[in-house]
Amino acid sequence: MSAFNGLKLVTAKRPQTASPIVQRRNKLSNQLWEQIELARASSEGKTFAPIRLRNIKDKLTGERKTIEAAKRIKQWWFVAENGKVCLQVRYGTRVLELAKGKNSIEVGSGTELLAVLETVKKCVENGELDTQIEAASAAVRERFAH
């Protein structure tokens, strides 16, 4: 008896590309993961700097090398005048407007920051911020058109 008899076999085609909405959602989700890791590291008194590969050209020999470099991540939260921690969600260099006229999430303290970041990440993955992401992306594309 073959092992394939117990499996459900189907004909499927792998999608070649994801839709632009899904690509933008994934980009923001990855940025939020970095912010979560940055917040977790700063609460433990550590630093978080993910490694990325960079290609550089040697000036003397002219050959290309791949080196590891620390990726610089700016934190999206800050302490406001009232002493509360505020979180701004960014898409690229743009701050997303989360509600009409509101661009920050007020967090009581730094300990609640991780929970809020996790919640925002879930909202992004569920597609709740797709209109805001699309608006930020359109603004970036508009700058290139001129």
N, CA, C and O atoms as CSV, one atom per row, in Angstrom:
chain,resi,resn,atom,element,x,y,z
A,1,MET,N,N,0.852,-1.180,0.000
A,1,MET,CA,C,0.000,0.000,0.000
A,1,MET,C,C,0.894,1.237,0.000
A,1,MET,O,O,1.845,1.324,0.776
A,2,SER,N,N,0.589,2.177,-0.859
A,2,SER,CA,C,1.398,3.387,-1.023
A,2,SER,C,C,1.046,4.411,0.055
A,2,SER,O,O,-0.085,4.471,0.538
A,3,ALA,N,N,2.034,5.203,0.411
A,3,ALA,CA,C,1.816,6.250,1.416
A,3,ALA,C,C,0.947,7.370,0.865
A,3,ALA,O,O,0.334,8.104,1.640
A,4,PHE,N,N,0.875,7.521,-0.471
A,4,PHE,CA,C,0.070,8.573,-1.088
A,4,PHE,C,C,-1.429,8.327,-0.965
A,4,PHE,O,O,-2.216,9.263,-1.103
A,5,ASN,N,N,-1.836,7.100,-0.711
A,5,ASN,CA,C,-3.263,6.788,-0.624
A,5,ASN,C,C,-3.940,7.531,0.523
A,5,ASN,O,O,-5.132,7.829,0.439
A,6,GLY,N,N,-3.212,7.834,1.583
A,6,GLY,CA,C,-3.785,8.519,2.730
A,6,GLY,C,C,-3.763,10.034,2.604
A,6,GLY,O,O,-4.289,10.730,3.473
A,7,LEU,N,N,-3.170,10.556,1.546
A,7,LEU,CA,C,-3.058,12.005,1.373
A,7,LEU,C,C,-4.062,12.508,0.354
A,7,LEU,O,O,-4.455,11.783,-0.560
A,8,LYS,N,N,-4.466,13.736,0.516
A,8,LYS,CA,C,-5.386,14.361,-0.432
A,8,LYS,C,C,-4.556,15.073,-1.496
A,8,LYS,O,O,-3.883,16.060,-1.197
A,9,LEU,N,N,-4.597,14.589,-2.721
A,9,LEU,CA,C,-3.836,15.163,-3.829
A,9,LEU,C,C,-4.735,16.086,-4.632
A,9,LEU,O,O,-5.869,15.730,-4.954
A,10,VAL,N,N,-4.228,17.281,-4.958
A,10,VAL,CA,C,-4.997,18.267,-5.718
A,10,VAL,C,C,-4.100,18.899,-6.770
A,10,VAL,O,O,-2.877,18.774,-6.711
A,11,THR,N,N,-4.710,19.575,-7.729
A,11,THR,CA,C,-3.979,20.356,-8.709
A,11,THR,C,C,-4.032,21.803,-8.261
A,11,THR,O,O,-5.113,22.370,-8.097
A,12,ALA,N,N,-2.865,22.401,-8.064
A,12,ALA,CA,C,-2.810,23.781,-7.590
A,12,ALA,C,C,-1.721,24.515,-8.337
A,12,ALA,O,O,-0.733,23.922,-8.771
A,13,LYS,N,N,-1.915,25.824,-8.481
A,13,LYS,CA,C,-0.918,26.662,-9.127
A,13,LYS,C,C,-0.454,27.709,-8.119
A,13,LYS,O,O,-1.276,28.385,-7.500
A,14,ARG,N,N,0.842,27.841,-7.955
A,14,ARG,CA,C,1.403,28.816,-7.032
A,14,ARG,C,C,1.256,30.214,-7.635
A,14,ARG,O,O,1.596,30.419,-8.801
A,15,PRO,N,N,0.757,31.171,-6.864
A,15,PRO,CA,C,0.658,32.537,-7.394
A,15,PRO,C,C,2.059,33.121,-7.598
A,15,PRO,O,O,2.948,32.929,-6.768
A,16,GLN,N,N,2.241,33.831,-8.706
A,16,GLN,CA,C,3.552,34.391,-9.029
A,16,GLN,C,C,3.867,35.631,-8.197
A,16,GLN,O,O,4.987,35.783,-7.711
A,17,THR,N,N,2.890,36.514,-8.031
A,17,THR,CA,C,3.112,37.730,-7.254
A,17,THR,C,C,1.919,37.972,-6.346
A,17,THR,O,O,0.797,37.565,-6.645
A,18,ALA,N,N,2.176,38.629,-5.254
A,18,ALA,CA,C,1.099,39.015,-4.347
A,18,ALA,C,C,0.520,40.338,-4.837
A,18,ALA,O,O,1.185,41.090,-5.548
A,19,SER,N,N,-0.704,40.610,-4.456
A,19,SER,CA,C,-1.319,41.869,-4.858
A,19,SER,C,C,-0.597,43.026,-4.171
A,19,SER,O,O,0.013,42.834,-3.119
A,20,PRO,N,N,-0.657,44.223,-4.752
A,20,PRO,CA,C,0.020,45.362,-4.128
A,20,PRO,C,C,-0.437,45.631,-2.701
A,20,PRO,O,O,0.367,46.041,-1.864
A,21,ILE,N,N,-1.716,45.406,-2.413
A,21,ILE,CA,C,-2.233,45.613,-1.062
A,21,ILE,C,C,-1.529,44.667,-0.086
A,21,ILE,O,O,-1.101,45.080,0.992
A,22,VAL,N,N,-1.414,43.402,-0.472
A,22,VAL,CA,C,-0.774,42.410,0.392
A,22,VAL,C,C,0.710,42.723,0.558
A,22,VAL,O,O,1.254,42.554,1.649
A,23,GLN,N,N,1.370,43.175,-0.499
A,23,GLN,CA,C,2.785,43.540,-0.397
A,23,GLN,C,C,2.982,44.687,0.581
A,23,GLN,O,O,3.898,44.646,1.403
A,24,ARG,N,N,2.131,45.718,0.506
A,24,ARG,CA,C,2.236,46.859,1.419
A,24,ARG,C,C,1.945,46.435,2.853
A,24,ARG,O,O,2.621,46.865,3.788
A,25,ARG,N,N,0.928,45.583,3.016
A,25,ARG,CA,C,0.571,45.082,4.335
A,25,ARG,C,C,1.741,44.310,4.947
A,25,ARG,O,O,2.052,44.477,6.126
A,26,ASN,N,N,2.384,43.469,4.141
A,26,ASN,CA,C,3.535,42.694,4.626
A,26,ASN,C,C,4.708,43.601,4.973
A,26,ASN,O,O,5.418,43.352,5.947
A,27,LYS,N,N,4.917,44.656,4.182
A,27,LYS,CA,C,6.010,45.591,4.453
A,27,LYS,C,C,5.800,46.265,5.809
A,27,LYS,O,O,6.726,46.344,6.615
A,28,LEU,N,N,4.579,46.749,6.059
A,28,LEU,CA,C,4.285,47.402,7.328
A,28,LEU,C,C,4.339,46.406,8.484
A,28,LEU,O,O,4.784,46.749,9.580
A,29,SER,N,N,3.892,45.189,8.246
A,29,SER,CA,C,3.945,44.159,9.279
A,29,SER,C,C,5.394,43.853,9.667
A,29,SER,O,O,5.689,43.667,10.848
A,30,ASN,N,N,6.292,43.799,8.693
A,30,ASN,CA,C,7.711,43.567,8.985
A,30,ASN,C,C,8.311,44.737,9.755
A,30,ASN,O,O,9.127,44.538,10.654
A,31,GLN,N,N,7.909,45.956,9.407
A,31,GLN,CA,C,8.399,47.125,10.139
A,31,GLN,C,C,7.891,47.110,11.576
A,31,GLN,O,O,8.619,47.480,12.497
A,32,LEU,N,N,6.653,46.685,11.769
A,32,LEU,CA,C,6.107,46.590,13.122
A,32,LEU,C,C,6.823,45.504,13.923
A,32,LEU,O,O,7.039,45.672,15.123
A,33,TRP,N,N,7.193,44.402,13.285
A,33,TRP,CA,C,7.960,43.365,13.978
A,33,TRP,C,C,9.275,43.951,14.485
A,33,TRP,O,O,9.682,43.680,15.615
A,34,GLU,N,N,9.944,44.760,13.646
A,34,GLU,CA,C,11.194,45.393,14.066
A,34,GLU,C,C,10.964,46.319,15.259
A,34,GLU,O,O,11.787,46.360,16.173
A,35,GLN,N,N,9.856,47.062,15.261
A,35,GLN,CA,C,9.544,47.960,16.377
A,35,GLN,C,C,9.271,47.167,17.650
A,35,GLN,O,O,9.668,47.580,18.740
A,36,ILE,N,N,8.590,46.025,17.515
A,36,ILE,CA,C,8.307,45.176,18.675
A,36,ILE,C,C,9.611,44.662,19.266
A,36,ILE,O,O,9.794,44.685,20.483
A,37,GLU,N,N,10.513,44.201,18.415
A,37,GLU,CA,C,11.810,43.705,18.891
A,37,GLU,C,C,12.638,44.833,19.505
A,37,GLU,O,O,13.344,44.620,20.490
A,38,LEU,N,N,12.554,46.037,18.923
A,38,LEU,CA,C,13.266,47.197,19.462
A,38,LEU,C,C,12.718,47.556,20.841
A,38,LEU,O,O,13.489,47.846,21.756
A,39,ALA,N,N,11.394,47.539,20.996
A,39,ALA,CA,C,10.776,47.850,22.295
A,39,ALA,C,C,11.115,46.788,23.325
A,39,ALA,O,O,11.389,47.108,24.481
A,40,ARG,N,N,11.098,45.526,22.915
A,40,ARG,CA,C,11.428,44.435,23.824
A,40,ARG,C,C,12.884,44.560,24.289
A,40,ARG,O,O,13.177,44.377,25.471
A,41,ALA,N,N,13.786,44.870,23.366
A,41,ALA,CA,C,15.203,45.004,23.714
A,41,ALA,C,C,15.437,46.207,24.622
A,41,ALA,O,O,16.218,46.124,25.569
A,42,SER,N,N,14.769,47.319,24.343
A,42,SER,CA,C,14.980,48.506,25.177
A,42,SER,C,C,14.389,48.322,26.573
A,42,SER,O,O,14.906,48.890,27.535
A,43,SER,N,N,13.316,47.539,26.704
A,43,SER,CA,C,12.761,47.287,28.032
A,43,SER,C,C,13.682,46.381,28.850
A,43,SER,O,O,13.684,46.439,30.079
A,44,GLU,N,N,14.467,45.543,28.160
A,44,GLU,CA,C,15.419,44.665,28.847
A,44,GLU,C,C,16.781,45.318,29.000
A,44,GLU,O,O,17.691,44.726,29.579
A,45,GLY,N,N,16.930,46.534,28.485
A,45,GLY,CA,C,18.198,47.238,28.587
A,45,GLY,C,C,19.222,46.790,27.556
A,45,GLY,O,O,20.419,47.008,27.738
A,46,LYS,N,N,18.775,46.178,26.497
A,46,LYS,CA,C,19.663,45.699,25.442
A,46,LYS,C,C,19.481,46.557,24.195
A,46,LYS,O,O,18.634,47.450,24.166
A,47,THR,N,N,20.268,46.284,23.181
A,47,THR,CA,C,20.100,46.964,21.900
A,47,THR,C,C,19.630,45.957,20.875
A,47,THR,O,O,19.918,44.765,20.982
A,48,PHE,N,N,18.906,46.439,19.881
A,48,PHE,CA,C,18.428,45.598,18.791
A,48,PHE,C,C,18.891,46.227,17.490
A,48,PHE,O,O,18.507,47.351,17.166
A,49,ALA,N,N,19.701,45.519,16.756
A,49,ALA,CA,C,20.175,45.974,15.451
A,49,ALA,C,C,20.263,44.756,14.538
A,49,ALA,O,O,21.256,44.029,14.570
A,50,PRO,N,N,19.231,44.527,13.720
A,50,PRO,CA,C,19.289,43.368,12.827
A,50,PRO,C,C,20.404,43.536,11.790
A,50,PRO,O,O,20.761,44.651,11.411
A,51,ILE,N,N,20.926,42.432,11.357
A,51,ILE,CA,C,22.014,42.431,10.384
A,51,ILE,C,C,21.414,42.320,8.985
A,51,ILE,O,O,20.503,41.527,8.747
A,52,ARG,N,N,21.931,43.116,8.079
A,52,ARG,CA,C,21.528,42.990,6.685
A,52,ARG,C,C,22.790,42.907,5.836
A,52,ARG,O,O,23.863,43.340,6.255
A,53,LEU,N,N,22.650,42.352,4.654
A,53,LEU,CA,C,23.782,42.205,3.752
A,53,LEU,C,C,23.844,43.404,2.814
A,53,LEU,O,O,22.828,43.818,2.254
A,54,ARG,N,N,25.041,43.958,2.646
A,54,ARG,CA,C,25.241,45.092,1.750
A,54,ARG,C,C,26.333,44.742,0.756
A,54,ARG,O,O,27.312,44.080,1.101
A,55,ASN,N,N,26.162,45.186,-0.470
A,55,ASN,CA,C,27.177,45.009,-1.496
A,55,ASN,C,C,27.982,46.285,-1.600
A,55,ASN,O,O,27.428,47.370,-1.772
A,56,ILE,N,N,29.289,46.151,-1.495
A,56,ILE,CA,C,30.152,47.316,-1.642
A,56,ILE,C,C,31.196,47.006,-2.703
A,56,ILE,O,O,31.506,45.847,-2.978
A,57,LYS,N,N,31.727,48.061,-3.287
A,57,LYS,CA,C,32.761,47.921,-4.298
A,57,LYS,C,C,34.080,48.381,-3.707
A,57,LYS,O,O,34.188,49.497,-3.198
A,58,ASP,N,N,35.084,47.517,-3.777
A,58,ASP,CA,C,36.408,47.857,-3.281
A,58,ASP,C,C,37.020,48.897,-4.216
A,58,ASP,O,O,37.098,48.667,-5.423
A,59,LYS,N,N,37.456,50.037,-3.679
A,59,LYS,CA,C,37.965,51.130,-4.509
A,59,LYS,C,C,39.293,50.788,-5.167
A,59,LYS,O,O,39.590,51.272,-6.259
A,60,LEU,N,N,40.087,49.961,-4.512
A,60,LEU,CA,C,41.397,49.629,-5.066
A,60,LEU,C,C,41.315,48.572,-6.162
A,60,LEU,O,O,41.872,48.749,-7.246
A,61,THR,N,N,40.622,47.480,-5.877
A,61,THR,CA,C,40.585,46.375,-6.833
A,61,THR,C,C,39.391,46.443,-7.772
A,61,THR,O,O,39.436,45.872,-8.861
A,62,GLY,N,N,38.333,47.122,-7.380
A,62,GLY,CA,C,37.141,47.217,-8.223
A,62,GLY,C,C,36.206,46.032,-8.090
A,62,GLY,O,O,35.187,45.988,-8.779
A,63,GLU,N,N,36.507,45.076,-7.239
A,63,GLU,CA,C,35.628,43.926,-7.101
A,63,GLU,C,C,34.557,44.182,-6.049
A,63,GLU,O,O,34.755,44.945,-5.104
A,64,ARG,N,N,33.418,43.523,-6.237
A,64,ARG,CA,C,32.290,43.690,-5.321
A,64,ARG,C,C,32.374,42.671,-4.199
A,64,ARG,O,O,32.726,41.511,-4.413
A,65,LYS,N,N,32.041,43.132,-2.993
A,65,LYS,CA,C,32.027,42.258,-1.821
A,65,LYS,C,C,30.681,42.411,-1.134
A,65,LYS,O,O,30.035,43.457,-1.208
A,66,THR,N,N,30.282,41.351,-0.469
A,66,THR,CA,C,29.077,41.390,0.353
A,66,THR,C,C,29.520,41.398,1.806
A,66,THR,O,O,30.236,40.505,2.259
A,67,ILE,N,N,29.077,42.429,2.533
A,67,ILE,CA,C,29.431,42.527,3.944
A,67,ILE,C,C,28.156,42.573,4.774
A,67,ILE,O,O,27.081,42.899,4.271
A,68,GLU,N,N,28.294,42.243,6.047
A,68,GLU,CA,C,27.170,42.350,6.978
A,68,GLU,C,C,27.237,43.707,7.655
A,68,GLU,O,O,28.297,44.137,8.112
A,69,ALA,N,N,26.094,44.376,7.715
A,69,ALA,CA,C,26.024,45.684,8.362
A,69,ALA,C,C,24.789,45.729,9.247
A,69,ALA,O,O,23.769,45.112,8.937
A,70,ALA,N,N,24.884,46.453,10.337
A,70,ALA,CA,C,23.741,46.613,11.235
A,70,ALA,C,C,22.738,47.572,10.593
A,70,ALA,O,O,23.114,48.627,10.082
A,71,LYS,N,N,21.485,47.200,10.624
A,71,LYS,CA,C,20.424,48.045,10.086
A,71,LYS,C,C,20.011,49.038,11.156
A,71,LYS,O,O,19.752,48.660,12.299
A,72,ARG,N,N,19.949,50.311,10.784
A,72,ARG,CA,C,19.571,51.350,11.741
A,72,ARG,C,C,18.046,51.455,11.768
A,72,ARG,O,O,17.404,51.629,10.732
A,73,ILE,N,N,17.491,51.347,12.946
A,73,ILE,CA,C,16.039,51.426,13.116
A,73,ILE,C,C,15.727,52.579,14.055
A,73,ILE,O,O,16.274,52.660,15.154
A,74,LYS,N,N,14.848,53.469,13.620
A,74,LYS,CA,C,14.406,54.569,14.476
A,74,LYS,C,C,13.135,54.129,15.193
A,74,LYS,O,O,12.259,53.506,14.594
A,75,GLN,N,N,13.044,54.453,16.464
A,75,GLN,CA,C,11.851,54.063,17.211
A,75,GLN,C,C,10.688,54.983,16.865
A,75,GLN,O,O,10.869,56.177,16.626
A,76,TRP,N,N,9.488,54.404,16.842
A,76,TRP,CA,C,8.287,55.132,16.469
A,76,TRP,C,C,7.596,55.757,17.667
A,76,TRP,O,O,6.593,56.446,17.485
A,77,TRP,N,N,8.076,55.554,18.865
A,77,TRP,CA,C,7.424,56.093,20.053
A,77,TRP,C,C,8.285,57.177,20.675
A,77,TRP,O,O,9.498,57.236,20.472
A,78,PHE,N,N,7.616,58.036,21.444
A,78,PHE,CA,C,8.286,59.136,22.132
A,78,PHE,C,C,7.469,59.497,23.361
A,78,PHE,O,O,6.314,59.089,23.487
A,79,VAL,N,N,8.063,60.256,24.258
A,79,VAL,CA,C,7.363,60.710,25.460
A,79,VAL,C,C,6.837,62.113,25.177
A,79,VAL,O,O,7.608,63.012,24.839
A,80,ALA,N,N,5.532,62.300,25.313
A,80,ALA,CA,C,4.886,63.588,25.052
A,80,ALA,C,C,5.060,64.522,26.247
A,80,ALA,O,O,5.621,64.138,27.274
A,81,GLU,N,N,4.571,65.756,26.098
A,81,GLU,CA,C,4.698,66.757,27.161
A,81,GLU,C,C,4.009,66.326,28.448
A,81,GLU,O,O,4.461,66.679,29.538
A,82,ASN,N,N,2.913,65.562,28.335
A,82,ASN,CA,C,2.172,65.147,29.521
A,82,ASN,C,C,2.785,63.920,30.211
A,82,ASN,O,O,2.234,63.425,31.194
A,83,GLY,N,N,3.919,63.429,29.703
A,83,GLY,CA,C,4.595,62.294,30.314
A,83,GLY,C,C,4.134,60.945,29.808
A,83,GLY,O,O,4.671,59.916,30.218
A,84,LYS,N,N,3.153,60.931,28.928
A,84,LYS,CA,C,2.653,59.671,28.366
A,84,LYS,C,C,3.491,59.304,27.142
A,84,LYS,O,O,4.040,60.169,26.460
A,85,VAL,N,N,3.573,58.016,26.885
A,85,VAL,CA,C,4.273,57.530,25.707
A,85,VAL,C,C,3.296,57.548,24.531
A,85,VAL,O,O,2.173,57.055,24.642
A,86,CYS,N,N,3.726,58.117,23.414
A,86,CYS,CA,C,2.902,58.169,22.209
A,86,CYS,C,C,3.574,57.353,21.112
A,86,CYS,O,O,4.794,57.396,20.953
A,87,LEU,N,N,2.778,56.616,20.364
A,87,LEU,CA,C,3.257,55.771,19.278
A,87,LEU,C,C,2.687,56.276,17.970
A,87,LEU,O,O,1.474,56.441,17.839
A,88,GLN,N,N,3.552,56.523,17.005
A,88,GLN,CA,C,3.127,56.895,15.667
A,88,GLN,C,C,3.467,55.749,14.729
A,88,GLN,O,O,4.599,55.265,14.725
A,89,VAL,N,N,2.494,55.309,13.931
A,89,VAL,CA,C,2.719,54.239,12.976
A,89,VAL,C,C,3.184,54.880,11.678
A,89,VAL,O,O,2.535,55.784,11.153
A,90,ARG,N,N,4.313,54.405,11.167
A,90,ARG,CA,C,4.907,54.987,9.960
A,90,ARG,C,C,4.884,53.979,8.824
A,90,ARG,O,O,5.057,52.777,9.026
A,91,TYR,N,N,4.667,54.501,7.628
A,91,TYR,CA,C,4.823,53.715,6.402
A,91,TYR,C,C,5.882,54.441,5.594
A,91,TYR,O,O,5.600,55.459,4.962
A,92,GLY,N,N,7.094,53.922,5.614
A,92,GLY,CA,C,8.215,54.641,5.019
A,92,GLY,C,C,8.536,55.831,5.911
A,92,GLY,O,O,8.785,55.669,7.106
A,93,THR,N,N,8.530,57.019,5.333
A,93,THR,CA,C,8.778,58.221,6.129
A,93,THR,C,C,7.484,58.902,6.542
A,93,THR,O,O,7.516,59.871,7.300
A,94,ARG,N,N,6.361,58.422,6.067
A,94,ARG,CA,C,5.061,59.028,6.357
A,94,ARG,C,C,4.461,58.501,7.648
A,94,ARG,O,O,4.511,57.300,7.915
A,95,VAL,N,N,3.898,59.388,8.446
A,95,VAL,CA,C,3.145,58.991,9.636
A,95,VAL,C,C,1.708,58.750,9.187
A,95,VAL,O,O,1.092,59.623,8.576
A,96,LEU,N,N,1.175,57.571,9.489
A,96,LEU,CA,C,-0.191,57.240,9.087
A,96,LEU,C,C,-1.195,57.947,9.977
A,96,LEU,O,O,-1.019,58.026,11.193
A,97,GLU,N,N,-2.253,58.464,9.356
A,97,GLU,CA,C,-3.353,59.064,10.107
A,97,GLU,C,C,-4.298,57.924,10.473
A,97,GLU,O,O,-4.979,57.374,9.608
A,98,LEU,N,N,-4.338,57.572,11.755
A,98,LEU,CA,C,-5.084,56.409,12.203
A,98,LEU,C,C,-6.584,56.661,12.253
A,98,LEU,O,O,-7.374,55.754,11.990
A,99,ALA,N,N,-6.978,57.872,12.584
A,99,ALA,CA,C,-8.371,58.302,12.553
A,99,ALA,C,C,-8.350,59.750,12.077
A,99,ALA,O,O,-7.282,60.352,11.973
A,100,LYS,N,N,-9.498,60.301,11.792
A,100,LYS,CA,C,-9.573,61.658,11.268
A,100,LYS,C,C,-8.902,62.641,12.233
A,100,LYS,O,O,-9.400,62.886,13.331
A,101,GLY,N,N,-7.760,63.200,11.802
A,101,GLY,CA,C,-7.044,64.175,12.602
A,101,GLY,C,C,-6.195,63.591,13.718
A,101,GLY,O,O,-5.623,64.347,14.504
A,102,LYS,N,N,-6.093,62.267,13.813
A,102,LYS,CA,C,-5.336,61.629,14.892
A,102,LYS,C,C,-4.240,60.757,14.268
A,102,LYS,O,O,-4.514,59.894,13.434
A,103,ASN,N,N,-2.987,61.003,14.693
A,103,ASN,CA,C,-1.884,60.252,14.114
A,103,ASN,C,C,-1.051,59.493,15.140
A,103,ASN,O,O,-0.033,58.900,14.783
A,104,SER,N,N,-1.463,59.498,16.407
A,104,SER,CA,C,-0.696,58.824,17.454
A,104,SER,C,C,-1.610,57.987,18.335
A,104,SER,O,O,-2.813,58.230,18.433
A,105,ILE,N,N,-1.002,56.997,18.968
A,105,ILE,CA,C,-1.690,56.177,19.953
A,105,ILE,C,C,-1.041,56.489,21.294
A,105,ILE,O,O,0.169,56.333,21.457
A,106,GLU,N,N,-1.852,56.930,22.251
A,106,GLU,CA,C,-1.315,57.234,23.566
A,106,GLU,C,C,-1.240,55.951,24.386
A,106,GLU,O,O,-2.214,55.208,24.506
A,107,VAL,N,N,-0.067,55.716,24.941
A,107,VAL,CA,C,0.181,54.531,25.761
A,107,VAL,C,C,0.503,55.022,27.159
A,107,VAL,O,O,1.252,55.986,27.319
A,108,GLY,N,N,-0.047,54.377,28.165
A,108,GLY,CA,C,0.164,54.816,29.540
A,108,GLY,C,C,1.622,54.806,29.954
A,108,GLY,O,O,2.089,55.745,30.598
A,109,SER,N,N,2.347,53.754,29.594
A,109,SER,CA,C,3.754,53.652,29.983
A,109,SER,C,C,4.475,52.779,28.976
A,109,SER,O,O,3.867,52.234,28.055
A,110,GLY,N,N,5.768,52.656,29.162
A,110,GLY,CA,C,6.568,51.845,28.265
A,110,GLY,C,C,6.260,50.364,28.342
A,110,GLY,O,O,6.519,49.628,27.390
A,111,THR,N,N,5.707,49.914,29.467
A,111,THR,CA,C,5.386,48.495,29.600
A,111,THR,C,C,4.185,48.102,28.746
A,111,THR,O,O,4.099,46.962,28.290
A,112,GLU,N,N,3.262,49.028,28.525
A,112,GLU,CA,C,2.099,48.749,27.691
A,112,GLU,C,C,2.433,48.841,26.209
A,112,GLU,O,O,1.636,48.423,25.370
A,113,LEU,N,N,3.594,49.378,25.878
A,113,LEU,CA,C,3.975,49.604,24.490
A,113,LEU,C,C,4.013,48.318,23.683
A,113,LEU,O,O,3.559,48.294,22.540
A,114,LEU,N,N,4.546,47.251,24.259
A,114,LEU,CA,C,4.611,45.977,23.536
A,114,LEU,C,C,3.231,45.457,23.170
A,114,LEU,O,O,3.021,44.988,22.052
A,115,ALA,N,N,2.288,45.536,24.105
A,115,ALA,CA,C,0.926,45.068,23.836
A,115,ALA,C,C,0.266,45.895,22.736
A,115,ALA,O,O,-0.439,45.353,21.885
A,116,VAL,N,N,0.497,47.206,22.757
A,116,VAL,CA,C,-0.094,48.080,21.734
A,116,VAL,C,C,0.517,47.785,20.367
A,116,VAL,O,O,-0.199,47.741,19.366
A,117,LEU,N,N,1.830,47.583,20.315
A,117,LEU,CA,C,2.481,47.259,19.042
A,117,LEU,C,C,1.972,45.936,18.479
A,117,LEU,O,O,1.760,45.815,17.272
A,118,GLU,N,N,1.777,44.945,19.348
A,118,GLU,CA,C,1.229,43.655,18.907
A,118,GLU,C,C,-0.189,43.832,18.352
A,118,GLU,O,O,-0.546,43.223,17.344
A,119,THR,N,N,-0.992,44.666,19.014
A,119,THR,CA,C,-2.353,44.923,18.551
A,119,THR,C,C,-2.352,45.607,17.194
A,119,THR,O,O,-3.133,45.244,16.314
A,120,VAL,N,N,-1.483,46.591,17.020
A,120,VAL,CA,C,-1.396,47.300,15.736
A,120,VAL,C,C,-0.952,46.335,14.640
A,120,VAL,O,O,-1.454,46.401,13.518
A,121,LYS,N,N,-0.025,45.449,14.950
A,121,LYS,CA,C,0.453,44.470,13.964
A,121,LYS,C,C,-0.685,43.555,13.529
A,121,LYS,O,O,-0.812,43.246,12.344
A,122,LYS,N,N,-1.511,43.119,14.475
A,122,LYS,CA,C,-2.670,42.274,14.133
A,122,LYS,C,C,-3.654,43.031,13.258
A,122,LYS,O,O,-4.219,42.471,12.318
A,123,CYS,N,N,-3.859,44.321,13.574
A,123,CYS,CA,C,-4.767,45.144,12.758
A,123,CYS,C,C,-4.257,45.272,11.335
A,123,CYS,O,O,-5.038,45.204,10.385
A,124,VAL,N,N,-2.963,45.456,11.181
A,124,VAL,CA,C,-2.373,45.576,9.839
A,124,VAL,C,C,-2.536,44.271,9.081
A,124,VAL,O,O,-2.912,44.277,7.908
A,125,GLU,N,N,-2.257,43.148,9.739
A,125,GLU,CA,C,-2.360,41.847,9.076
A,125,GLU,C,C,-3.804,41.502,8.725
A,125,GLU,O,O,-4.043,40.753,7.777
A,126,ASN,N,N,-4.769,42.035,9.473
A,126,ASN,CA,C,-6.181,41.807,9.163
A,126,ASN,C,C,-6.712,42.774,8.117
A,126,ASN,O,O,-7.857,42.646,7.682
A,127,GLY,N,N,-5.894,43.743,7.706
A,127,GLY,CA,C,-6.298,44.662,6.647
A,127,GLY,C,C,-7.062,45.879,7.123
A,127,GLY,O,O,-7.700,46.551,6.313
A,128,GLU,N,N,-7.017,46.187,8.417
A,128,GLU,CA,C,-7.779,47.315,8.947
A,128,GLU,C,C,-7.162,48.668,8.620
A,128,GLU,O,O,-7.843,49.690,8.706
A,129,LEU,N,N,-5.881,48.693,8.246
A,129,LEU,CA,C,-5.225,49.960,7.912
A,129,LEU,C,C,-4.910,50.071,6.423
A,129,LEU,O,O,-4.060,50.871,6.029
A,130,ASP,N,N,-5.589,49.273,5.587
A,130,ASP,CA,C,-5.288,49.275,4.159
A,130,ASP,C,C,-5.522,50.635,3.508
A,130,ASP,O,O,-4.747,51.034,2.639
A,131,THR,N,N,-6.574,51.357,3.907
A,131,THR,CA,C,-6.837,52.659,3.286
A,131,THR,C,C,-5.756,53.670,3.655
A,131,THR,O,O,-5.358,54.485,2.822
A,132,GLN,N,N,-5.281,53.624,4.893
A,132,GLN,CA,C,-4.220,54.543,5.313
A,132,GLN,C,C,-2.903,54.202,4.617
A,132,GLN,O,O,-2.161,55.100,4.217
A,133,ILE,N,N,-2.614,52.917,4.473
A,133,ILE,CA,C,-1.399,52.497,3.776
A,133,ILE,C,C,-1.470,52.927,2.318
A,133,ILE,O,O,-0.480,53.412,1.768
A,134,GLU,N,N,-2.618,52.758,1.690
A,134,GLU,CA,C,-2.792,53.141,0.292
A,134,GLU,C,C,-2.614,54.646,0.114
A,134,GLU,O,O,-2.009,55.087,-0.863
A,135,ALA,N,N,-3.137,55.437,1.051
A,135,ALA,CA,C,-2.981,56.888,0.972
A,135,ALA,C,C,-1.516,57.295,1.089
A,135,ALA,O,O,-1.056,58.168,0.351
A,136,ALA,N,N,-0.778,56.674,2.007
A,136,ALA,CA,C,0.645,56.983,2.165
A,136,ALA,C,C,1.427,56.560,0.932
A,136,ALA,O,O,2.325,57.277,0.489
A,137,SER,N,N,1.096,55.412,0.380
A,137,SER,CA,C,1.783,54.917,-0.805
A,137,SER,C,C,1.492,55.812,-2.018
A,137,SER,O,O,2.380,56.067,-2.831
A,138,ALA,N,N,0.259,56.280,-2.132
A,138,ALA,CA,C,-0.098,57.180,-3.235
A,138,ALA,C,C,0.655,58.501,-3.121
A,138,ALA,O,O,1.068,59.069,-4.132
A,139,ALA,N,N,0.835,58.991,-1.897
A,139,ALA,CA,C,1.572,60.236,-1.692
A,139,ALA,C,C,3.034,60.069,-2.105
A,139,ALA,O,O,3.621,60.985,-2.680
A,140,VAL,N,N,3.619,58.919,-1.821
A,140,VAL,CA,C,5.007,58.664,-2.218
A,140,VAL,C,C,5.105,58.572,-3.741
A,140,VAL,O,O,6.016,59.143,-4.339
A,141,ARG,N,N,4.165,57.850,-4.371
A,141,ARG,CA,C,4.176,57.732,-5.830
A,141,ARG,C,C,3.975,59.080,-6.502
A,141,ARG,O,O,4.538,59.335,-7.567
A,142,GLU,N,N,3.166,59.954,-5.879
A,142,GLU,CA,C,2.897,61.276,-6.446
A,142,GLU,C,C,4.166,62.127,-6.478
A,142,GLU,O,O,4.372,62.903,-7.411
A,143,ARG,N,N,5.009,61.982,-5.465
A,143,ARG,CA,C,6.265,62.743,-5.452
A,143,ARG,C,C,7.185,62.325,-6.582
A,143,ARG,O,O,7.925,63.153,-7.114
A,144,PHE,N,N,7.152,61.047,-6.960
A,144,PHE,CA,C,7.994,60.570,-8.059
A,144,PHE,C,C,7.461,61.020,-9.417
A,144,PHE,O,O,8.220,61.102,-10.383
A,145,ALA,N,N,6.178,61.309,-9.498
A,145,ALA,CA,C,5.580,61.684,-10.776
A,145,ALA,C,C,6.022,63.070,-11.230
A,145,ALA,O,O,6.006,63.351,-12.428
A,146,HIS,N,N,6.410,63.925,-10.324
A,146,HIS,CA,C,6.791,65.297,-10.701
A,146,HIS,C,C,8.173,65.380,-11.171
A,146,HIS,O,O,8.641,66.463,-11.523
